[in-house]
Amino acid sequence: MNAPAAPLEVARFRTLLAERLGLDFDEHKLTTLAKVLDSCSGGDRQRILADLAGTAPADSLLSRLATELTVTETYFFRSGDQLRAFGELALPERQQLRGRAEVLSAGCASGEEPFSLAMMARSCGRDSCLSLHAFDANPAMLARAARARYSTWSLRELPDDWRPWLQPDGEQFQLAQEIRRAVRFEQRNLALDDPAFWQPGRFDIVFCRNVLMYFTPQQSQAAVARIARALAPGGYLFLGHAETLRGLSNDFRLCHSHGTFYYQRSAGGEQAMPALPAAAQPMPVLRPATPPEPLWAEQIERASRRIDALASSARAAPPCTPATPDLQMAMASLHQERFGQVLEHIGKLPPQHAADPDVLLLKAVTQAQSGTVARARETCAALLGRDALHAGAHYVLALCEEMDGELAAALDHYQGAAYLAPGFAMARLQAGRLLRRLGQPEAARRELALAAQMLEGEDAARLLLFGGGFPRAALLSLCLAELATMGAAS
Ligand SMILES: C[S@@+](CC[C@H](N)C(=O)[O-])C[C@H]1O[C@@H](n2cnc3c(N)ncnc32)[C@H](O)[C@@H]1O
């Protein structure tokens, strides 16, 4: 019997898997990787590692690894709100614009996703002038898609009116030919660039859901760049509901309709658009002006640490030679709600700091809190011009919309901020308050309960920036009082 794989061999295997298939495996998966390396190599691990490291690894090896190592969970009508946005908005818009629509399901697994797109297109009367492509790296999944026979588990979310397309056949259900014929499948590796496939502007709509979440950050970024290149300007990208483009790309605007988020490819030369659209209309939010910024969560943590240090030193004796004197004083002034002074300090910053995202955010918060809504909007637009998916900018825009009485638009932005930064307590709290006012008590309860949980551990500096001058305990009380009011009302 061969000796088990050495840790260095497994580490090399892990690196090569990330390079070749994009897949990211954490420390807990090392035992699995060692087993797969052994089973694929037939005892000659060095040969497999050398093949993977070579210029053109064998397709059969990559197929086998994809079969062994990918997560393939999928089902019909997954995230139905996105399918409705596809059928009712994205598809008609693209067909109208280009006369036809090219749609791609990247990482289609056993076919439920592209077949759901075909069914949705048919349900909406949009199935002519439509090409549906689908690919996956895992050949076992493509073989299932070709059989198109599914279990009841795959059909668990299927709407009743779509049932006739799946006829019982023994213990399973066979998909109707008219839907099967609508999708062209192929085996393809998303981690591999192929200019002949990813031609500029080729696709109108791309679904790449629950695939990038298994990729390394570098490979996610490269795959999104490939998709961005192949999407026509104005084309749509749908990710899984737990995935965002935050930190991955600045080539897209965030859109919100049908109760879901998705992205639209920015057109070249377009101006930044600061506001999310009203519900049921896709909303341009920004356009790329700089390379992707670090994740917003990281940015805010960095800003928070900076601001926290600044705020605490501002409470103590003013330092004689502060490293960033103007920002320190600006933060101290915000703490004391001296908004004019904050803006004065910011205005005196050297030009190279004036467009720093932390500075723009502080400025926008101050302008919104002091009621100069138009200026706050302008500052948010500048911030979004630097970082298209900046959750803080959406939060401040929501404040502006709320002050202007545009509650639906405000809700879009609060929800956008919470989507882009899942731990953002204040965005949840504000969304919950608005949902209650807009007569959506169930959704309001959900958001407020999440906010109450998150507020406990919310960063102090983030509360200082976004809490409107209220301390943590007051915000928590507000949250609980809102929840109690609804409890009493129901
Ligand atoms: C969790 S499934 C998602 C299926 C479907 N998109 C959905 O959301 O229901 C992920 C799929 O991505 C595929 N995948 C993973 N890495 C890939 C790669 N490098 N190239 C193409 N497909 C890949 C897997 O084989 C798997 O079928």
The ligand as an SDF file (V2000), in Angstrom:
LIG
                    3D

 27 29  0  0  0  0  0  0  0  0999 V2000
  -23.9180   24.8540   -6.4780 C   0  0  0  0  0  0  0  0  0  0  0  0
  -23.9810   24.5080   -8.2070 S   0  0  0  0  0  0  0  0  0  0  0  0
  -24.9830   25.8390   -8.7540 C   0  0  0  0  0  0  0  0  0  0  0  0
  -25.9210   25.4350   -9.8440 C   0  0  0  0  0  0  0  0  0  0  0  0
  -26.8550   26.5410  -10.3200 C   0  0  0  0  0  0  0  0  0  0  0  0
  -26.1260   27.6430  -10.8850 N   0  0  0  0  0  0  0  0  0  0  0  0
  -27.7180   27.0240   -9.1980 C   0  0  0  0  0  0  0  0  0  0  0  0
  -27.4960   28.1100   -8.6370 O   0  0  0  0  0  0  0  0  0  0  0  0
  -28.6580   26.3100   -8.8290 O   0  0  0  0  0  0  0  0  0  0  0  0
  -22.3370   24.9860   -8.7110 C   0  0  0  0  0  0  0  0  0  0  0  0
  -21.9460   24.4350  -10.0720 C   0  0  0  0  0  0  0  0  0  0  0  0
  -20.7740   25.1180  -10.5200 O   0  0  0  0  0  0  0  0  0  0  0  0
  -19.9680   24.1970  -11.2200 C   0  0  0  0  0  0  0  0  0  0  0  0
  -18.5810   24.6580  -11.2550 N   0  0  0  0  0  0  0  0  0  0  0  0
  -17.6970   24.7290  -10.2510 C   0  0  0  0  0  0  0  0  0  0  0  0
  -16.5070   25.1300  -10.7130 N   0  0  0  0  0  0  0  0  0  0  0  0
  -16.6560   25.3440  -12.0400 C   0  0  0  0  0  0  0  0  0  0  0  0
  -15.7670   25.7710  -13.0660 C   0  0  0  0  0  0  0  0  0  0  0  0
  -14.4930   26.0770  -12.8130 N   0  0  0  0  0  0  0  0  0  0  0  0
  -16.2550   25.8790  -14.3030 N   0  0  0  0  0  0  0  0  0  0  0  0
  -17.5570   25.5800  -14.5820 C   0  0  0  0  0  0  0  0  0  0  0  0
  -18.4190   25.1480  -13.6590 N   0  0  0  0  0  0  0  0  0  0  0  0
  -17.9690   25.0290  -12.3980 C   0  0  0  0  0  0  0  0  0  0  0  0
  -20.1260   22.9290  -10.4130 C   0  0  0  0  0  0  0  0  0  0  0  0
  -19.7750   21.7900  -11.1670 O   0  0  0  0  0  0  0  0  0  0  0  0
  -21.5920   22.9590  -10.0200 C   0  0  0  0  0  0  0  0  0  0  0  0
  -22.3770   22.2300  -10.9240 O   0  0  0  0  0  0  0  0  0  0  0  0
  1  2  1  0
  2  3  1  0
  2 10  1  0
  3  4  1  0
  4  5  1  0
  5  6  1  0
  5  7  1  0
  7  8  2  0
  7  9  1  0
 10 11  1  0
 11 12  1  0
 11 26  1  0
 12 13  1  0
 13 14  1  0
 13 24  1  0
 14 15  1  0
 14 23  1  0
 15 16  2  0
 16 17  1  0
 17 18  1  0
 17 23  2  0
 18 19  1  0
 18 20  2  0
 20 21  1  0
 21 22  2  0
 22 23  1  0
 24 25  1  0
 24 26  1  0
 26 27  1  0
M  CHG  2   2   1   9  -1
M  END
$$$$
